[in-house]
């Protein structure tokens, strides 16, 4: 008589890493091959560049409207749905016969990303113990810069043959692998009510302040990413290839920032969300105004990525803590903040660039980082006041009033 050996399930951290890798890969797959896409469909590069805006807008809107799905689906099923939509969007992108179909495919990819981000980061808390939450959340968040580091070069190389191949080899394949990993987890019963989420956001100032801080910080960081390549090319006459390599190095710097900051999240999350945006504000302003050489700007950008990684994991951890009974709600608000942050950062950065040049653009992003720290500073100060002991004189007065 033979006994069947139990199958080894992938760890939670690896599973969620694969999910966020797939989601980010679906959004960046068009970036290295944008000229080829524009040429193939007979549109301008500026028009083709709006594909990222379309997917980001779709992701933000889906994240905001996710309440009904959160009430009906468990986290595993939510992730399976999101990864399935990502895979379908990637497959449709690779076979798109027209630019309109490609736009529709990007809408699907954006919607799938919203589901994956919301479910994946909520699962980092729900599928682990409190002691393991920080490292699992850290590994999940590494999936996004990992897609930049691995996906960008692969899609770029395949673009020399056909831009359509990149969609199949990176986001579609990554979505399928993640689907297999998530599918091996047991089914769950939905444990989160979908109604009343906006009421919670309006009535809980701590949650509202956290959400505002996330939107402002993501706007600053995403806007920096949107214009960083152009800054390197126009300031130093760097080639697009060289700029791409330096942007990739900045993504590499994101990784240690994530791993180091995870040691401090929890009790110190709020403090990190005050201090790190202040440092990022200085770096963002410096990136735009102080440009003596290509390598100096590349180092400043890499340090900014390092700091932003720490701020991102601290913000995610605080959201999960503040909304411990509504984790999907917290992470879909975070997903919406990240995607709308691309739009807000691109708009404000573009206006500042047109009016004041790169120095003004960097200062604008610096102001956004500063504003992102204010809600957390206010919450921290309020908490300190509540924690202070009541003076004896005041205690005596309270006792007299009580009698």
N, C-alpha and C positions, 0 to 999 in steps of 0.2 A: 504494500500500500504506500503510495507516494503522497506527500502533502505539497500543496501548491505554495510556492514561496510568495510572500507578500510583496507587492510592487512598492517600490520606493517612490514616494511623492516628492516633487520638487519643493524646496523650502518656501515659506511664505515670502521671504525677501526676494528670492530669485523669481518667483511667480509674478510679484508685483513689479519688479524691475523689467521683466519682459513686457508686461502690459503697458507701462509708461514709455518704454523704448518704442513699442509699436505705434503708440499714439503720436509721439513726437516725430517719428520717421515719416508718418503719413503727411505731416505738415511741412517738413523741410525738403521733401523729395523733389519739389519743383524748383527750389532755389538755385542749385548748381546748373540746371539745364534750362533756365528761363529764356535765353536767346533762341535756343533750338525750338522750344515750345511756341514762342511767338512767330518764328519763321515758318514752322510747319502749318500753323493755322492762319497765317497772313494777318496777324494783329501786331500792334506795337508792343515793345517791351514794357512800356508803362501800363498798357492794358493787361498784358499777361501778368504783370506784377500784382494786379488786384486779386488774383487767385488766393493769395495769402489773407487778404482782407476779408474775402468772402468766407473762407473756412473759419477764420477767427470770429467773425460775426455770428456764423452759424453755431459755433461751439459755445459762445457766450449766451446766446438766446436759448439753446437747448439746456444749458446748465441752469438757467433761471427757471425754466419751465419743467424741471425734472421731478417736481413733487409727486405727481400721480404715479410715475414709474417707481419711485422710491417706496411708495406705499404698497405696491403690488409685488415687487421683486425683492428677493434676497440679494446680498452683495455678489454672490457667485453668478447668479442669473443676470444681474445688471452688467457685470463685466463681460459675460458671454455675449450679451446683446451688443454692447459697445464694440467689442472686438470683431464680431460678425459684420457690423456696419462698416468698421474700418477696413476689413478685408474686402468687402463688396465695393467700397469707394475706391480702394487702391486698384482693384481689378478693372473697374470701369474707367479709371483714369488711364490705365495702360492701353486700353482698347478704344478710347474716346474717338469717334469719327469726326467730331466738330468741337469748336471751342465752347459752345453752349453745353454740350454733354460734359466736357471737362469741368466747367463751372458747377454743374449739378453734382458731379463726382466729388468736388471739393466741399460742397455743402454736406454731403454724406460723411466725408472724412471728418469735418468739423463736429458734426453731431456725434459721431462715434467717439471722438476725442473727449467730448464733454462727459459722456457716460463712463469712459475708462478712467479719466482723472477723478471724477467724483467717487466712483465705486472703489478704485484702486487705493486712494489715500485713506478713505474711510476703512477699508479692509486692513490697512496697516495698524489700526487700533483694534478693530473687532476680532481679527484672526490671531492676535498675539496677547501675551500677558503684559502687564504694565512695565515689567522689567525689560522686556524685549521690544517695546514699542519704538524707542528711539533708534536702535540699529535697523529695524525693519523699515521704518519710515525713511531713514537715510538711504538704504539701498533702493527703495522704490523711487525716490527722487533722483537718484543717479541715472535712472533709465533715460531721462530726458537729455542731459548733456551727453550721455553715451550714444544716443542716436545722432547727435551732431558729430561726435568724434569719429564714429564708424560709418554712419550713413552718408555724410557729405562726400568723403572721398570715393566711396563705392558708386554712388549715383553719378558723380562727376566722371569717373572712368567709364562707366557703362554708357554715359551720354555720348561718348565718341562713336558708339555703334548706333544707338537709338535711345532717345530720352524715355521711351516707353519701357525699356528693360528695367530701369531703376525702380519703377513702381512695383514690379514683380519680385525683384530680388531683395529689396529692403522692406518697405512697409507691408506688402502682401505676405511675404514669407514670415516676417516678424509677427504679424497678426495671427497667422495660422499656428505658429509655435506657441504663442501666448494662449490661444484658444485651447490647445491640448493641455497646457499646464493648468489653466483654470478649471477645465472640464474634469480634471482628476480630483477636484475637491468635492466634498459631499454637498448635496443640495441644502439650501437654507430656507427658512420661513422668513418672510419680510418682518422686520422688527422695528421699523421706523414709520411713524405716521406721516403721511404726505401733506396733510392739511396744517394750516396755521404757521407755516414757516415764515411768511412775510410779517405776520404778527409778532413772532419772536424777534425778528430783525428790528422792527420798529420799537418794541417795548424794552428790549434789553440793550442798554447803552454800551455795555462791554462788548457784546457781539457786533453791534453797529460800528463801534470804533475800530474793532479789529478788521472788519470788512473794508472800511474806508482806508485804513492803513495799507491793507493788501493791494487795493486798487491803485493807490498813489505810488507805492513802491514798485509794483509790476509795471506801471506806466513809465516810470523813470528807467528801469532796467531794460524793458522791452524796447523803449525808444532808443536807448543807447545801442542795443544790438542792431536795430534797423539802420542806423546811420553810421555805425562804426566803420564798416567797410568803405563807405564813401569818404569818410574822414581820412583814412589811411591812404586811399588812392589819390585824392585831390591835394592833400597836404604834402605828400612826399613823392608823388608820381609813381607810386608803387603799382606793380601789375596786379590784375585781379587774382592771379594765382598766389602771389605773395600775400596779398590781403587775406585770402582764404586760409592760408597756412597759419597766419597770425591769429585769425579768429578761432581756428581750431585749437591753438595753444591756449587761448583764453578759456575755451570750453574745458580743456584739461585742468586748468587752474581751479575750475569750479568744483572738481572732485574733492581735493583735500579740504576746501572750505566747508563742504558738506560734512565730511567725516569728523573734522575737528569740532565743529559747532554742535554736533549731536551729543557730545559729552556734557554740554551745558544746558540743553533744553529741559524743560520741566519747570523747576523752581526759578531758573534764570531766563526763561524764554522772554518775559516782558522786558527785562534789562537789555537783552540782546537786541530786541526790536526797537529800543531807544538808541543804543550806542552804535550799532552797525549802520543804520541809515545815516547817522551823522557823519561817520567816516566815508560812506558811499557818496554823500553830498559833496564832500571836499574832492574826492577822486573824480566824480563826474565833471565838476567845474574845471578841475585841473586837466582832464582829458581834452576839453574843448579849447582851453586858453593857453596851455603850456605845451608847445609842440616843437621842441628843439631837434628831434630826430625820430625816425621811424621806430627804433627800438625803445625809446623812452615812452612813446605813446602805446606801444604794444605791452610794455611792462605795466603801465598805469591801467590799461584795459584788463590785463590779467589779474591784477590785484583787486580791481573792482568786481570781477567775476568771482574771485575768492570770497569777498565780503558779501556779495549778493547771495551766494550759496548758503552762507550761514544765516542770513536774514530769512531766506526762503524756508529752510527747515524749521527755524524758530517760529515763523508765522504759521506754518502748517500745524506744528505741535500745539501752539496756543489755541488755534481754532478747534482742534479735536478736544482739547481740555475744556474750553468754554461751552462747547456743545456736545458734551459726552453722551447725551440722549438723542442727539440729532446729528450724528457724524456725517451722514450723507448730505444733509443740509449744509453743514459747514464746508465740506469739500466741494460742493457744487457752487457755493458762493465764491470759494477760492478759485475754482476753474473759470467762473465768469469774470472774476477780477483779473486773472491772468490774460484771458483772451481780449477783453475790452481794454486792458492795459496796452496791448499792441496798437489798438486803434487810437486811444488817447495819446500814447507816447509818440506815435507816428505823426498825428495831427499837430500837437503842440511843438514837437521837435522840428517838424517841417516849417511851421510858421516862424519859429525862433531862428532857424537857419536862414530863411529867406530875408528876415529883417536884420539880424545882427551877426550872421555868420556862425562859425562853429563855436566861438567863445560864448555867444548868446545861447546857442543850443545846449552846451554843457552846463551853463548857469541855470537854464530852465530845468534840466533834469536834476541838478543839485537842489533846486527849490522843491521839486516833487519829493525827493528823498527826505528833505527836512520836514515837509508837511506830513510824510508818512510816519514820522516819529512822534508827532504831537498827540494823537489819540492814546498812544501807549504811555507817553509821559504823563498825561492827565490821569489815566487809570492808575498808574503807579503812585502818583502823588495822592490820589484819593484813598488808595489802599493804605498808604503810610499814615494818613490822618486818622483813619478808622482804627489802625493798630496801636496808636499812641494811648498810653494809660490816662485815665481821667484824673485830673488834679484833685487833691483831697478837699479843697474848698468847694469845687464843683460837686464832688460826691456828697458833701454835707448839705449843699443846697438841694440836690436831688432827693436826699433823705427827708429833708424838711417838707419838700413838695409832696413826697409820697405819703407822709403822715397827715 
